[in-house]
Structure formats: C-alpha cells, structure tokens
Amino acid sequence: MGAAREERWSLLWATVAAFILAVDASFVEDLDDSFKENRKDDIWLVDFYAPWCGHCKKLEPVWNEVGKEMGSTGSPVKVGKMDATSYSSIASEFGVRGYPTIKLLKGDLAYNYRGPRTKEDIIEFANRVAGPIIRPLPSQQMFEHVQKRHHVFFLYVGGESPLKEKYIEVASELIVYTYFFSALEEVFPENVTLPEMPAVLVFKDGTYFVYDEYEDGDLSSWINRERFQGYLHVDGFTLYELGDTGKLVVIAIIDDRNVSVEHTRLKSVVQDVARNYRDHFHRSG
C-alpha cells in the first residue's frame, strides 16, 4: 500500500510540474519564418536556440519564467523563441552566430543581451532597452528615486548642443548595459556642482564624476569605462567586458560563505581601498 501511494504521489507531482511548465511556456511564442514580417509593430525579446545545444536546454526553464512574468505584468515586450537551425536565414539576418543568442528587437534595431542568464537580469535588460533611450528626470524627487534604484547611471544636463547629440548617439549603443537620463540643473541636490554647462555626469559609488573631454577623451569610451562600480562582484560576462575597457582591474578571490575574522577583514580592506582611492583611479585606470 505504501509503495503504491508513493507512486501515485510521484505521478501527481510529475503531472503538476508538467502543467506548470506548460503554463509558463504558453507565454513564450514559437516563431517561424513569418516572424520577419509580422514583428515590425511590436517589441520582441527572442531566444535564438538550437535543439541540440546544452546551454539552450539549460536556458529554457528560465526563458519560460521570463515569458510568464513579462506576460502577466502587462509588459509591451513580447517573448518568443526561434529554432535558429530550422530558420537559419532569418537567424543569420539578425546576426546570430552562436547558441543561445538573446536579442531585443525594436523597430529596425537589434540589441544583443550579454549578461547572466537569470530571469531577473534578462527582464531588467528587456525593460531598460524597450523604454526610451534617454529618460527625463523632471523633479528632484524623481532624481532621488533613480539614485536609490540604480547603482550606476548617466545624466545629461543642458540644452541642445553637440554634446547632447553625441550623448544620444552613445546611449543608443550602450543602453544594453546601463541607464541614460537627462535633467535640468534644478533637480540636483546641493552637493552636485558643475564646472560648466552642458555636462554629462555618472552617478555611482555614492558620488558622481563629470565628463571632461580634455581629460577623458571620447565620450563613448568614457561611458564604457565608467559604467562599472568601483567595487563589484564579477562573473565571466562582467570580467570579459571589464577587460575590453582597458581599465586596470584588481581581483580579490573571496568566499562569501566564509565568515572567519580573517576572511571578513580581507573583504573589508578591499572595499575600503576601492572606496578611498576611487578619485585617484577612476580616470587613470
């Protein structure tokens, strides 16, 4: 009797699990060759996969969760997946070179996702890129809200100018990594001072830095360097991107599960160095 009951419960749970997976998957549309023409009026987040790809199979349950959350929250972003081996010509047109490839398709633009393959990171990317390239901050309250919500963000202040045109151009490319805002000078707290206007600033690590064309060179390169916090946890994606910036990177190998006094002290020392010397190194390294 006990064995039979256990078998029935196992079968029941397997059925429930299969049902949950089916519900989650229902928010993800299977795309075919009609997608190329039908997609133009919508914003799409697409997983280009290969059926034999192990990484693609690992992503599938995460992708179903992404689709479920985006669909249930009323997001304007539609979530789909395409077998890139069956529709190789379409995948090739979108620049798919490996599997899985995640892209957000918005009008004529295709944005690649290169971050960790977690539900939270993918959804954050989709919501950021699907929105306006430059988001206005109309009040000090909104500015303070953004400061609390984002570890790093960039801000343009001033009227129409060549610098603003360049800022928009760079934001259009680097929106895949970070947030870009614009504001009037009045929305800043009293501790924010600008040497001149217009200006581009980065807010991070509890402070801010102002872009200086003479000291910092090309705006795109400066933003690409400054989009990282001074002290952060790195994974394979982040470490690779840090290497591309040309910045000097100090890596501390720390086990967060180790709560020994020596380990905790080492972590504290690394954080203190990153904080106390950020003004010295944020330009030169």
N, C-alpha and C positions, 0 to 999 in steps of 0.2 A: 504493500500500500504506500509506504513512504517513498519508494523509488518511483512509483507511478505518479504520485503527487508532485514530486520534484521535477519529473519530466514534463508534466503539464504546465508547471510554473515557468520552466525554462522556455517552453514553446510559446507561452503567453507573452513573456518579456521579449522574446525574439520578434513576435508579431508587433508588439507595441513599438519596439525600436525601429522596425522596418516602416511602420506607419509614420513615425516622427521624421525619419529620413525622407520619406516620400512627400510629406507636407513641406519640409524645408526646401526640398528640391523643386517644388511647384512654383517657388518664387524665382527660379532661375530658368530662363528661356533657352531651349536648344536652338541654335542658329544654323541656318543653311545658306545656300547661295543667293537667296532673295534678300538677305540682310543688307547687302551692299546698297541697294536702292531704298529699302524700307527704313533705314536707320536715320535718315537725314533730319527728321523733325524732332528727334529725341536725343538725350544724352545717354550713352551706354557705357557700362563697365563690363568688359568682356575678358573671360579667361580663354585664351587660345591654348588648347591642350592636344596631347597625343594619347591614344588609348593605352599604349604600351609603356608610357612614361611613369616611373615610380613616384617622382616628385608631384606629378599631376594627380595621381591617385591619393597622395597624402593631402593635397590641397582641397580635394573635392568636398569633404565634410565641412571644412572652413568656408568654402565658397557657398555652400548651401546655407550656412548660417548668415553669411553676408547678404545673400539674396533675401532671406527671411526678414532680417532686420531692416534692410532698405525698403522692402515692400510694405512691411507692417507700420513703418513710421511715415509713410506717405512721401518718401523721397522722390524727387523728379528724375533720379538716376535709375535707369532700367538695368538689370543684371542679367547677363547671358553667358553662354559658353559655346565655343565652336571647336569641333574636331578639325584641327589645322591640317591633318593628313588627308582628310576627305575633301576639304575645301582649300587646298594648298594655294591656289591662285589668289583667292581673297586674302588669306593669311599673309601671303607674300606682299600684296599691295599695302597692307598695314605694317609692313616691316617686321614681321615675326621671324625670328632667327633661331629660337630655341623654345623649349617647353618646360614648364608652363610660362606663357607670356601674358601679363595682365596689362590692359590698356583702357584708358578712359577716352572715349570718342565723343568729341564735342564740336559739332559743325564740321569744318574741314580739318580740324586739328586732332591729332592722336597723341595722348600723353602716356608715357611709359611709367609703370609702377616698379620701383626697385627696392622697396623696403621689406621688412619682415612680413612673412606670410601669416599674419594673425588677423582675426576678424576686426579687432579694434583699429589696427594700423591701416588696413585696406579701406575700411569705412571712412576713417579720418581723411585719407588721401582723396577718396571719391567726393566727399563733401567739400573739401577745400578747392579742388580743381573744377568742380561743377559750378561753383559760385563765381562771383565777379573776380577778375584778375586783381583789381585794386578796390579795396573795401573802404568806404569813407567812415571816419570817426567824427560824428557831429557834436559830441559833448565830452566833457571831462569824465562823466560817469561811464560812458562807453569806453573811453580810453583806459580807465581803471579796470573795467571788466576784462578787456583784452589782455592787459598786463597780468591779471590773475590767471587767465585761461591758457596763455601761451608762454612757453619757456623762452622762445626766440621769435621776434617778428620785426619787420622793416616798415619804415614810415617815411613818406614824403611830405614835406611841408612847404607851402609856397604856391604861387600861381603858375600860369603857363610858362614853360621855359624849355630849352634844350635838355636840361637835366631831367625834367619830368618826362619828356619823350623817351629818353634813354631808360629811365626807371620803368616805364610801362613796357618797353621792349624786353628788358631783363626779366621783369615779373612774368611776362608771358611765357618765358622759357623755364624759369626756376620755381613757378608756382607748384610744381610737382614735389618740392622739398619744404617750402615754408610759406608763411603768410605775408601779404603786402597790403599796407594801408596808406591812406592819405588823411591829412587833418590840417586845420588851421592852428596857428601858434597858440591861440587862446585856450585850447583844450589841454595843454601840457601842465603838469604840476610845476610849482615854483622852482623846484630844483633842476629843471631842464632848461638849459640856456644854449642859444645858438649863436655862433660867431657871425653867421651871415645867412641870408635867405636868397633863393630857395635852398633846401638842405634835405639830405637823406640820412636817416638815423637807423641804428639797430638797437633794440632793447633786449638785453639778456643778462643773466648772472646778477640780477639785482641792480644793474646800472645801464648806461647807454653809451654808445660811441657814435660820433658824427663822421660821415664820409668826407674825406678831403682828397680831391682829385690829384693834387700835387704829391701828397704823402702816400696815397693808397692806390694810385693808378686807375686802371679800368674798373668801372662800376660793377660790371658783371663778375669779374674776378674777386673783387672785394666782398660782394654779397655771397659768393660761393664759399669764401673762406669764413665769413662771419656768421653763417647760418648754423654753426655748431656752438654748443655751450662750451664754456671753459673746462668744465668737468662733467663727463657724461659716461654712461655705460655704453660700451661698444659691442656690436656683433659683427658678423662677417660683412654685411652690407655697409654699415657705418664706417668700418675700418677701411674698406676699399675706397669709399668716397672721400674720406679724410686724406688718403694718400694722393688722390687726384688734385687736391687743393694746393699742394706744395707746402703745407704747414708742417712745422716740427711737432711731432706727437710723442708725448711721454705716456707709456702704458704701464699701469700698475696691475699686477695679477693678484686679485683679491677674491677670496671665497666669502661671499656674504653670509654663508651658513656658519662660518667660524666666528664665534663670539668671544674668543680669547682676548685678553687685555692687549697683547702684542699686536694681534691682527687688527683690532679696533683702533689702536693707536696709529698704525701704519695708514689705515684708511683716512683717519682724521688729518694726518700730516699731509697726505696727497691732496686732500680737499683744501687745506689751508694754503698750500703752495699755489694751487690753481687760482684761488681767490685773491691772494695777496700780490701775485705777480702778473695778473691779467692785464693791467695797464701797460706793463713793460713789454709783454709778449704779443698782445693782440694785433699789432701791426707788423712786427719784425718776424713773427713765427707763427 
